[in-house]
Structures are given as structure tokens and as C-alpha cells.
Amino acid sequence: MIAADLAIDVKTAALLSTAFAFPYALIQPVLGVTGDFFGRTKLMNACVLVMALASLVCVFATNFTLLVAMRIVAGLVAGGVFPVAMALLGDLVPINQRQVAIARLLGIALTANVLGASIAGVIGDLFGWRGVFGILGTFSLVVAVLAFWALRNTTLAKPPPFSRAAVIANFRGVFADPRAKFCFGAVFFEAIFIHGLFPYVGVLLMSIGETRASIAGLLIACFAIGGILYSIGVPYLVRAIPQGQLMLIGGAIAGVGLALLAAHLSWQVQMAVYGSFGLGFYLLHSCIQVHVTDLSQTARGAAASLHSSSFYLGQAIGPVVYGFGFDHGGPEPTILFGGVVVAGIGLVCSQTLRRRV
């Protein structure tokens, strides 16, 4: 829709995902330090407010340059919300209860993803892409005001005094754990080959004759529904299956789900494929997140920000990788290759990520 309205090609319009994700990735270490030393709730409130205003400006964008600029602004502040919340969970929840707590946080976020993806498609069909940004921005502005009011009296432990030496020590402490390189590397490649495909969902649907934006939104919503199912079942899964096996199973399910998308199945069948795809992804991803919150006891904000930075750097690169692959090898082999990589991530993580005693 954006491509048609602004007279650009679809691959250029898909780079709006990169315009959001790339600055999100790069700014993460700064936001992690800000949360560690200056307070997490203040940071979240400010970031939601700026995101809301950036979305509202997009409503009135008359050229692609302004649209890209506002997505960059939104990307710069969006990382001050979910990664900060994950760091807070690390502060407040003991390690043996943390996977369930993270799953609940994911469940809330994924419910929003389901509503956002499905409603955005409907709004797009009814009011165009400007309507999507308008409703998103208005809703976010309301949330920003409510969050400021609700969190104004929240009492947390006083952050340590800021110093450059302390910042450097925090990051060194994170990377001193040998698990760090596997955690950050795994989510980087996850994002390339899983989330990097999402801007092309509509394009892939066109290959089977489906042009409705609402159907693309529905499929992405099904991916999130798979994650919600995981968040509901995780208390039972963690009791019944060792974490290493959960990562192996999650990678296998996500890899097979991704590979099936290369078959250009009907969109009704793809609903089930995207659901299993999401279930496998979040099964693997949330296990990695537990290890991220355990990389440092004193710099969880830094660890969470590096995790998020790695993920969104991969998400920024993903559309470029898929665009190149589609042009030079075709959609089918590119997507199949992605499925193999995702399954391999589950295998590697199951063998390398173990809690320190």
C-alpha cells in the first residue's frame, strides 16, 4: 500500500522495517546503560511518548523520506520498553521462576502483536496505511499518559552512581560469561531468517493470488498466537522437559514451519503453519532470554540491551538478505535455507547454553 501510494517499489517500501530495526539495534547499549543508571520506569515512559508522536507524524507524511525519518525516530526509542521490562523481571524474579515470568511478559506482548497485526490489516483495507499509523499513534499516546500516572510512585532500588568505568565494567562482566556470544549470535540469526521474512508476507501471498492486506496481517497474527500458546503451556513444559531439549524442539518446529512457507500453500493452511512457526520460535527464543537475564547480576539492563540489539540488528538485515535471495536464487531456496539455519540454531543452543553453577 505504501509503495503504491508513494510511487516506489515494494522492496524499497519493505526497507521501512530496516529503518525501524537498525537504529533500534544500534541504540540498545545506550538505552541499557540509561536504564541501569538513571531508572527504568522513567525511561519506558519517555520512550512510549516519543514513539506515539513519531507515529502521528507518519500520518501526514507526503514523501518516503519523512516516513523513513519517523520510523528511525521510533526505532531509536522503541528499545526502551520491552528490553527494559525484561531487565526488570531479572531484578524482581528468582532465576528458578524466571522462565515462567518471561513467558507471561511474552504472552502480554504477543497478545498485542496479534491485535496489532490483525487489526492493522483490517484498518489498512478500510482506511489505508495512514489510518494504521493514526490509530497506533493515538493509542500509544493514551498509553504513555496512563503509564506516567500509574508508575509515578513506583519505588525501586536506587541505581548506582553513573561513571564511565562502571559502564565499561558492566559490559565486560556480561561478555565474561561464555554464554554471551551464543545468546547474542543465536538471536541475531533468528531475526534475520524469521522476522526478516515478515515484510514479504504480502508479496508471497500475491504468488497464490491473494492481495488482501488483512490476510497478511492474519498470518502474522497466527505467528503471535503460536507464541501465546507457548506462554500458556510453559509452566508445564519446563517441569516436564529439560531446557536443552526445549531449545532443540523449538528450533526444529520453527525450522520446519519456515521451510513449509516455501511450498506456497493456501493461506488457510498457512494459518496453521504460521502458528506452529511462532510456537517453535518462542519456545527457543524464551529459553535464550532466560540465559540473557543470568549473564550478569549487576548489569541486567546492559545484557538485555545487547540481546535486543543483536536481535534487531538481525531484523534490520533480514529484509535485505531475503530481498537479495529472492532476486538471485528465488523465494523457495532462500526460505528453505532459512529453515535449515533456524533448526541449526536450536541444535547449537541446546548444546552450549547451560547455567553456571
N, C-alpha and C positions, 0 to 999 in steps of 0.2 A: 504493500500500500504506500509506504513512504517512497519507495523507488518510483512508482508511477506518478505520485503527486509532485515530487521534486525533480522529475525528469532525469533520474540517474539509474544505473543498472543495479540489479538485485545484489550482486556481490559487493558493490560499494555500500549499499544500504546495510548489508549484514555487518559491515565494519563498525556500525554503531555499538554492537556488542563489545567489540575490541575497545572502542572509545571509552566505554564504561569500565571494562575489566582491567585494562592495562594500568591506568592511574590508580585504580583500587589496589592492584598488586604492589605498585611501587611505593605507595604512601603507607602501607601497612606497618613497617617498622617504626615510623614516626608516630602513628596512632597508638601502637603498642606501648611505646615509651610514655606517651601522653597519659594513657590510662594508668600505667604503673605509678607515675609520679604526681599526677595532678587530679586524679579522681575519675572513676569510670562512669558514674551516672551523669555528671556534667557533660562529659564527652559525648555520651549517647544522645542526650537531649539536643545539644547543638548540632550534631550530625543529622538527626532526623529533620530538624528545621531547615537546614540548607538543602537537603535532598528535596523537600517539599517545594521550596522556592524554585529550584532548578527545573523540576518537572513542570511547574506552572509556566515558566518562560518558554518551554518547548511547545506549548500550545500555540504560541504566537510566532514561532519560527517560520520565516519565509524562505529560508535557504538552508542547505545542508550544513554549511559551515557553522551557523549558530546552533543547530541541533547537535552537532558533534561537540561543540564547546560546552553546552549544558550537560551532555552525558559525561564529559570529562569531569566537570564540577561535581556531578552526582557521584561518580566513581571515586573521587578523592575523599568524600566524606562517608560513603556507604559502609566502608570498613570499620567505622567507629560504632557499629551497632552489634551485629551478630558475634564477631570475634571477641568483642569486649564482654558480651554476655557469657560467652563460653569461658573466658578467663574468670569471671565472677563465680561461675559454677565450680571451677577448680579451687577457688578460695573457700567456698562455703560447704562443699560436699566432700566427704571422705572418699578415697580412691576406690574402695570396695563398693560404693554406691554410685559412683560417678557415671558408669555407662548407662544406667537407667535414667539418671538425671539428664545426661546429654541427649538421650533418646527422647525424653519428654520435651526438651527445648527444640529438638529437631521436629518433633510432632507438631508443635505450635508453628514453627517456621514453615513446615511443609503444608500445613493447612492453608496458610497464607499463599503459598505457591500455587496450590490447587485453585483457590479462589481467584488469584491474580491471573493465572494462565487461562482459565476457562472464561472468566468474566471479561478479560481483555479481548479475547477473540470475539465475543458477542458485541461488546462495545465497539470494536473495530468494524464489524459488519454493519452496525446501526449508525454510528457517528463518526467513523473514520479514526485514523491514528491519533489525531489531535484530541479526540474525546477520551482516548485511553490516558494520555498524559494529563488532561484536565482533571479527570476523576482521581487518578493516582495522586496528583499533587494536592488536591483539596483534602483527600482522606489523610494523607501524610501530615498536612498542616494541622488537622484536628488532633492527630496522634501526638504531634510534637507538643502542643499546648497541654493535652491531658497528661503526658509523661512528665512535663515540667512540674505540674501541680502534684501528681502522685508521688514523685520522688524527691520533693523539695526538702522533706525532713528525714530522708534515709540516712542512717548512721552506719558508716563503715570504718574499718581500722584506718588510722591516719597514714597516708602514704609517706614513704621515706623522703628525705630531702633530695632534691634533684642535684645531680652532679654528673659531669661527663664520664668520670671514672666509674661511677656506679652503673651508668648505661652500658659502657663497654664490658664491665664485669658481668652484667646480666646476659648480654648476648653471648659472651664467651662461655658462661655457665650452661646456656642452652645447647650450644654446639659441642660441649664437652661430653654430652651423653651420646654414645654411638648410635642410638636410635634416631637421632635428629635427621641425619641425611636420608634415611629410609622413609621417615614420615613425610618430610617435605618433598622428596623426589616422587614418592608414590602419588600424592595428591596433585602434583604438577602434571603428571602424565594422565591421571584420571580426568582432570579438567580438559586437557587437550582433546582426548578421544571420546569423552562423554558429553560434556557441556558444550564443547566446540561444535558439535553437530546440530544443536538446537536452532541456530539461526537458519538452517537449511531444511527444517521440518516442512515448511510450506512448499519449498521447491521440490522436495521428494514426493510430496503429496500430488503435486502437479503431474508427476510422471505417471500417476494412475488415474488422472483425470479429475482430481478433487482440488477445487480452487478456494473453498471457503476458509477464511481465517479462523473461524470458530472451531473448525475441526483440528487445525494445527494447535490451537490453544487447548483443546480437549486432550490431545495426545500428550502434550507436555504436562497437563494436569494429571493424567494417568501415571506418569513417571513419579510425580509427587505423591500420589495415592499409594504407590508401592512403598515409598518411604514411611508414610503414615502407618501402613500395616506393620512395617518393621518396628516402629516406635511402640505400637500396641503389644506386639509379641515379644519385645526384647527382654522383659523380666523373666520369661520362661526360657528363652533361648540361652541367656547367659548362665542359667542354672543347669541346663541340660547338655550344652555343647561347649568345649574349651574354646577360648578366644581365637587361638590359631586356626582351628577348624572353621570358625565363623568367617574369618577373613578369606580362607580358601574357598568356601562355599559361596560367599558373596561375590568374589571375583569371577568364579565360574558362571554364576547366574547372570551377572551383568555382562560378561563377555559373550555368552550365548545370545542374550537378548539383543545386544548391539549387532551381532552378526546377522540375526534374523531380519533386521531392518533392511539389509541389502537385498532381500527377496522381493521387495515391493508388494507386500501383502495388502489386502484390502484394509481400509482404515479401521473397520470394525475389529478385524483380527489384530491390527497393530495396537489397539487399546490394551489388549491383554499382554502383548509383547512389551509395551512401554511400562506397564505395571510391574511386570517381573524384572525388567531392566532397572527400574527405580528401587525395587526391593533389594536386588543384589548390590547396587551401588551403595545404598545407605547402610547395608549390613557390613560392607567392607569399610566404608568411609568413617562410620562412627567408631569402629574399633581403633582406627588410626587416631581419631580425635582423643580417645582416652589416653593414649600414649603421649600425645602432644601436651595435654594438661599435666603430665607427670615428668616432663623433661626438666623442669625447674620449679622448686618450691617458692622461690623469691621473685621470679620474673615470668609469671604465667602470661601476663599481657604481652611480653616480648615473644614468648613461644607461640601463643595463639596468633599473633600478628604475622609471624614468619610462616606459620602454617597457612593462614589465609592469603598471604602474599604469594606463596608458591601456587596455591590453587587458582587464584585469579590471574596470575601470570600465564598459567596454562590455559585458562579460559579465554584470555586475550589472544593467545597464539592459535588456539583451536580453529576458529573460523578461517584463518589464513591457511592453516595446514589442510583443512578439508577443501577449501577453495582450490588450492594447488593440486591436491589429489584428484578432485573431480575433473579438473581441466586436463590433467596429464595421464591419468590412469582410469578415470571413470569412477562413479559413485560406488559401485559394487565392491571392487577390490580395496578401495580406500576404507570403506566401512568394515569389511572383513578384517583388514589389518588392525583396525582399532579394537575390534573384539578380541583378537589374539593378545594385544598389548594389555588390555584390561584384565583378562584372565591371568596373564603373567604377573601383573601387579599383586593380585590376590595370593598367588603362589609365593612370591618373594616376601611379602609382608608376613605371611603365616610362618615363614622360616626365620625371619630376622627380628621381629618385634616381640620382645619379651621384657617383662617388668624387671627393673633392677631390685635386688633383694636388699 
